[in-house]
Amino acid sequence: MSAALDNETGIDLSQYTADLGRAARAAAAELAHAQPQAKNRALLEIAAVLDQQRATILQENKKDLAAAGDNEVSAAMLERLELNPARIDAMIEGLQQVAGLPDPVGEISELRYRPSGIQVGKMRVPLGVIGIIYESRPNVTVDAAALCLKSGNASILRGGKEALYSNQAIYLSIQQGLQQAGLNEAAVQVVNTSDRAAVGHLLRMRDCIDVIIPRGGKSLIERIASESVIPVIKHLDGVCHVYIDDHADLHKAVAIAVNAKTRRYGVCNAMETLLVASAIAPRVMPEIIASMSAKGVELRGCERSREFDAERISTASEDDWYTEYLAPVLSIRIVDDLNQAIEHINNYGSQHTDAIVSENYSHTREFLRRVDSSSVMVNASTGFADGFEYGLGAEIGISTDKLHARGPVGLEGLTSQKYVVFGEGSIRA
């Protein structure tokens, strides 16, 4: 049987990915015992090199943007792909913030005495080698490297073809920072082929990779979830809702809804469906329609919502309630009450992020209890569902799974726990 080759470079993909895996496994063994000071120094060195190399990184990003334009990719994809000085500043700030976070590795918790005299507790330990497969956003390369490094995990990062130049430029900065800090450069590796077959090889390397984390479109994540023989931490869709309750403050309601939808369209925490209680709809819908339309948002709604402006709200289909648009499109439904709103969210939602706007304490607590999502919010925009905003420093992704991590995955989500037992010559009767 002939070797699988990268059509552009002639690389033997099986051998190449196996080499990555072996190097990562060796680096993980070293990194698991690295002192917090060494890991923090590496993060700060990487931040410094990124700052020095920002012109080169932006130049390489322009190559990716030009190629994406030639291939007529969507506006949402271009928005996620683009780097600018502010986004590089954010990457640097993220590295610095992660360096300042407490190191979870080695932390012992829940230590208690048993009747036998032994003490039993739990210690946080790295997962080992983490494979991250993602699309578009070059900043993920930095976020993933930082969080894996701080949590004592080696990482193999495979970005999308559309960000190949950007990712390789960022990777050179990461390598230089690791070298300057005296850590194994294989602690972070970025796959340098855009051949999709390389992903298939990574998904079968359970002897070298302990967990796979995909970030990208639904088709990518579905493929990884179905093909991987390695555990996967994932979310498929970000069908996020804001529910404006009949006890909502109107000013808060409009501000939260507009921000949740229009702050950024191509992100998984953007609101895709707005639910409005029928009792408050006459007072809030005209302003919602005007504000969204002024920002160029296409509105699709139920018949009750179209009664407020049939010209600017087209008829929503059943599929619309399930759709993650990642674009300036919003579905609107008028609901009878809190119960119908929760029923809609639990039926059509993706268990990502959902919010209620209400001044009624009982309603907000009912919403928190019954909405089964990884983040549930009260009087706040869904845009806050983000590791940086949650104080995690950065996030490696958002998980809608219930095992092993849920919600934004930061340092703690990249560790596991083992039991530790302390005795004094203790023997069991």
N, C-alpha and C positions, 0 to 999 in steps of 0.2 A: 504494500500500500504506500503510495507516494505521500511525502510530507505536505502539510497544508502551508502554502506560501502566501505572503502578502504580495498581491499583484503589482504593487508599486515599487516595493523595495527588495523583493525576493527573500525576505526574512522567513525562516522556518518558524511559523507561529507556535507550534507545539514546543519546540526547544526554547524559543524566546520567553514564552510565558512561564515555562517550567523554571527557567533561570531566575526570572523575577520572583517566583514563589519561594525558591530555595533561599535567595538572598534576603527576602522579607522575613522568613522564618528565623534565620540566624540573627537578623537585626532585632526582631521582637524579643528574643531571649535576652539580648543585651539591654534593650530599652526597658524591659519590665523591672529591672533593678537599678535603672539610672536614678540618680539623686534629683530631687525637684529643682535644685539650683542649675544643674546641667541642662535640663529640659527648658527651663525658663530662659537661660542664656541663649539656647538655640532659637527660641521663638523671637527674642529681641534682636538677635543677629539677622534672622530672616527679614524681620521688619526693616532693619537698617538697609539691607541690600535691596529690598523692594523699593525703598525710597530713592536709593542711588540709581536704580535701573528703570525708573518710571518712564523715562522717555523711550527707552528701547521697548518696554512692554506695550506702551501705547502705539508705537510704530508697528509692532507685530499684530496688535489687535486690529489695526486698520487693514491689514492683509486679510484677516478673517472676515471683517465687515464687507470688504470689496468682493470677496468670493461668495459670501452669502447673498449680496445684492445681485450678483450675476446669476445665482441659482433661484432668485425670486422667492426667498424665504419670507415668512410672515412678519408683519410689523412687530408682533409680540416676541418672536424669536430674535429679531434684531435688537429689540430693547434689552433682552436678557443677555445678549452677546456683547453689547457695547461696554467698553471700559472708558473711563474719563478720570480726570484728576480726583474728583470727589470719591469715586468708587475705589480708587487706589488708596486714598486716605482712609476709607472705611476698612479696607483690608489690613492696613497697617495698624489702625486702632484696634481691630479685632484681635490681631496677634498680641498686642500689648495688653489687652484686657484678659485674654486667656492666660498670659504669663502671670498676671496678678491674681488669678483665681487660686483657691486652695487646691492642692494636689490630692485627688481622691485615692490614689494608689497607696495601699498599706493602712488605710483608715480602718480602725476596729470599732464596731458598734454593737449594741444589744448585748453587751457582756454581762452575764449574770451567773450567780452561783446556783448549782444544782444540789439536791439533797445529799448526793454522794460526796460532795466537797469539791468537785471539779468546777471550773469556770468555762462557760461556753459562749462564744461570740461569733461575729462575722467580720471578715476582712475583705476589703475591696481589692480586686485584682484586675489587670487588663484582660481583654478578650483574646488578644494575641495578634493575628494579622487580619486586617479589615480591607476588603475590596470595595471600592466606591466607584460606581458606574454612573455617569451623569451627562447631561446635555447642556449646551449653550453657555451657561454662566461660568466664565473663567474664575470669578471670585470663589467658587466652590473649591477650586484647587487649594487655595490658601486656607479657607475655613476647615476643610477636611484634614489637611496636613497638620494644622495647629491643634485641633481637638484630638486627633489620633496620637500625636506626639506627646501632648500633655498627659493624656490618660495611659501612656505607656504602651501604645499599640503601634506596630509597624503598619504601613498602609501602601496599597497598590491602587493608584488613581487612574481611571480611564475616562477621559473627557470625550466629548463628541468631536466628530470630524470638523464641524463648523468652527471650533475653537482651538484647533490644533496649534497654530502659531502662538496664540496667546498663552496657552497652557505650557508649551515648551519654554517660552521666555520666563514665565513665572517659576517653572521647575528649576531653571538654572539658578535663580535667586535662592530657592529653597536649599538646593544642594550646597551652594556656597555658604549659606548660614549654618547648615549642619556641620560642614567641614570646619568652619571657624570656631564652632562650639565644641569640637572634638567628639561629635557623635557619629555613629555609623551612617553614611550617606544613604544606605539602603533602607533606612527607617522610613523614608518616603520615596516612592518610585512612581513616576508618571509614564504610562504606556505610550510609546512613541510611534505607534502605528494606528491609522484610522480604519484599518480593515475590521469589519464587524465580526469576522470569524474569531478574532482575538478574544472577544467577549465570551464566546462559547467555550473556549479553552479555560478561561478564568472561572467560569461557573461550575466546572468539573474538578477543580483543584482543591478538594476538601482535605487533602493531606497538608496543604500549605496555607489555605485561607480559612479562617474561622467563621466569618460572617460577611455577607454581601449587603451593601446599602445602595440601592438605586435612587437616582434623582433625575427626573425628567418627565416626558410625556407618558400618557397611559399605555401606549403600545410598547414602549421600552420596558416599563415596569411589569406589564403583563408577561412579556417575553422572559424577563429575568425570573419572575416568580414561578413560571411554568417549567423553565429549563434548569434552574439551579439545583444542584444536589447539596448545596451549602445553605444554612439558615439565612433568611432574608429579613431585613427590617425595612418596611416600606409604607408608602401610601399611594393609592391609585389615583384618586381625584381630590380636588379641593372644591367641592360644591358647598360653599359656605353661605350661611343665611344670617340676615339681621331681621329680627322680629320687633316691630313697633307696637307695643302693647297699648291697650286703651287707657292705661294710666301713665303714659310716657310724657316727659317734658318735650314740647314740640321743638324747641331750639336744639336740645341735645339730639333728638331723633333725626332731624335733617342733617345736622353736622356729622353725626356718626355714619349715617347711610351714605352720604356723599363721599366721605373719606374712605369708608370701607370699599367702595366701588372704584373711585377714581384716583386714589393715591398712586397706585401702579396697577395696570391691567394684567400684566403677564406673570403674576405671582400666585402661588397656591392659596394664600390667605385672603385674596380679594373676594368680596361678596359677589355671588352670582345670582342669588334670589333674595328679593325683599318681600317680607310678609308684613301686612298691615292689618291691625284689628279694625273691623268694620265700624266700630263706634267712633274711632278717631280719624278714620280715612278722610272724611270731608274737610277736616282741618289741616291734615298733613300732606295729602296727595298733591294738591296744586303746587306747593312749594317743591316737593320732591321731583315732580315732572319738570318744572321750570329749571331747577338746578341741574338735573341730569341732562336735560336737553341742551342747556347752555354749554355743557362740557362735551357735547357730541356723542352722548351715550344713546344707543338704540334701545328702545323700550319694547318689551313683549309682555303681555299680561293676560290675566283671566278676564272674563266678560265683565265682572264687577269692577275691575280696575279700569277697563276701557271706557266705562261710563263717565269717567272724569276727563278723558281726552282721547277720543277714538282716532284722531288724526295722528297723534304722536305715540300712541301705544298700539302696536299691532297685536294680533291674536297669538298667544303662546300655545305651542303644541305640547303634548304629553312629554315628548323628548326634551323640551326646554327645561323642565323641572329637574332633569337628571344631568344637565349639561354644565361642564366647566368651560366657560367661554374663553378665558384668558384674553379677553378683548373688550372693547367698549360696548358691551351688550349686557342688558340686565332684564331678568324675569321678575314680574311683580304679581303677587297674589293677595287678594283681600280675603282674610279669614274671619270666621265668626268670633273666635276667642282664643285664649291661651291654649286650650286643649287641642284645637284644630291646628294651631301653629306647630305645637310639639309633634303632633301626628304627622304633619307634612314633613318636618325636618327628619324625623326618624324613618320615614318612608323613602324620601327622595335624596336625603343627604349622604355624605360620604364619610361621616364621623371624623371630620377634620376640625372645623371651627365654626361655632354658631353663637350668636349674641342676642340678648334681649335688651330693649330700651324700655325701662319702666321705673316708676317711683313707688310701686307697690311691693312691699317686702315679701309678702306671701307669694306673689306671682314670680318674683325673681328666684326665690328659693325653690319653688316648684320647677321652674325651668332648669335650674342647676341640677336638680335631682334626676329629672326625667330625660333630658337630652343626652344621648349616649355618644358624645364626641370627645376627641382627645383634648380640646380646649373649649370651655363654655364660659361666656363672658356676660357681664352685667354692665350696661351703660358704658361700653367701650367698643371701639372699632375692631373688627376682625383683623385689621392690619397689625395688631399687637401680637398676633400668634407667630412669634419669631424668637429664636434662641437669644439673640442680642438683647431684645426687649425684656426677656424673662430673666436676664442676668446670668445667662449661661456663657457669655463671652461671644459665642458664635454657635451655630448649629450645624450638624452634619446632615440634617434632614428632619422631616416631621413624620412621625410614625402614627398611623391610625390602627396598627396592630395592637393587640392587648398583651402580647408577650413579644419580646423581652422588655421593650421600652415603649412608651406612649407619649405623643405630643412631640415638641421640639427635643431632639436628641443632642444633648451636650455631653460633658465629661462623664457624669454619673451613668448616662445611658450607654457609654462605651466601656463600661466595666461590668464585671460580674462579682459575685461574692462567694467566698469559701468559708466553711466553718473552721474556727480555731478553738482549741481546747487547752486550758491550762490546768495542770495538776501539781501535786507535791508528792510524787511517788505514788500517785493514786492507782489502785488496782480495783477491778470490778469483782464484787462478790458473786 
